[in-house]
Amino acid sequence: MEEKKEPTGEPCFVGKKDELIQAKRSFRTIEGRDILIIHHQGVFYAMDSYCYHAGGALQTGDIEELNGKLCIICPNHKYKITLAQGEGIYKASDPREKPPVPRWYSKGVKQRTHTVTENNNGDVYVKLSDIAGWIESDFYQGEKGKIERERAAAEKDS
């Protein structure tokens, strides 16, 4: 039986500001959780590193502004996730409208995001999310999710 660890609530050192800025995207494991740290347009973001939909690695996803929100686009299935809140968004039109007009809609928070802080010495820290309850990206942080990611990667490679 897999033991679920609660975050300690303590910020964890993830690197020097200059190095993280230069890297643009950095992968870290904090308290057993795989995190993607992104530096984009002068701001740091941190989120679970695997897409909530099917566990795709977000590290290589494009970042675009969609409907006024910065989003990372999963390279596997093109799911769009806001960097700041982890909200899944999609564009659709209501066929009952004449003519149908495409609009952006929210699926709600799907990807767990984490808090990034930096100190005066240029040290950057990530504090894991303490939001209670299940967020869909949580699945790909556990053992079952790891098996799913490996299976999907093997299918993709074959």
MONOR-V548233 format. One record per backbone hydrogen bond with DSSP energy under -1.0 kcal/mol. CO is the residue of the C=O (numbers start at 1). NH is the residue of the N-H. Records with the same first field share a line. If there is no record, write none. Layout:
# MONOR-V548233
CO = NH, NH
This chain:
# MONOR-V548233
12 = 126
15 = 124
16 = 20
17 = 21
18 = 22
19 = 23
20 = 24
23 = 25
24 = 39
26 = 37
28 = 35
30 = 33
33 = 30
34 = 49
35 = 28
36 = 47
37 = 26
38 = 45
40 = 43
43 = 40
45 = 38
46 = 114
47 = 36
49 = 58
51 = 55
56 = 51
58 = 61
62 = 73
64 = 71
66 = 69
69 = 66
70 = 83
71 = 64
72 = 81
74 = 78
79 = 74
80 = 89
81 = 72
82 = 86
86 = 110, 111
87 = 82
88 = 107
90 = 105
92 = 103
94 = 97
103 = 92
105 = 90
108 = 88
110 = 137
112 = 48
115 = 127
117 = 125
119 = 122
122 = 17
123 = 119
124 = 14, 15
125 = 117
126 = 12
127 = 115
135 = 138
136 = 139
138 = 141
139 = 142
142 = 146
143 = 147
144 = 148
145 = 149
146 = 150
147 = 151
148 = 152
149 = 153
150 = 154
151 = 155
152 = 156
153 = 157
154 = 158
